[in-house]
Amino acid sequence: MKRSFYEYLMTLRNTESVEPDAEFANNAFRDQSFPKHEQDYEKISEYLELNAGYLPSMTIFDETYAKYQDTDRK
């Protein structure tokens, strides 16, 4: 069974990092409404565009989601 994007994102958490994907993961961890079981790009993207003021650029999500897809193909 494919893991959710959130499960993948949590592997990137690092409270001491200033890397954009780590900061995204740290903030998503604190976001109680984040769609934790979702895998679909469009649904997650829509949620982030409407609710995630902590994400300074959707490019960060796009790049992180691409890495998520790459890890699933291996």
Buried (B, 14 or more C-beta within 10 A) or exposed (E): EEBBBBEBBBEBBEEEEEEBBBBBBBBBBEBEEBBBEBBEBEEBBEBBEEEBEEBEEEEBBEBBBEEBEEEEEE
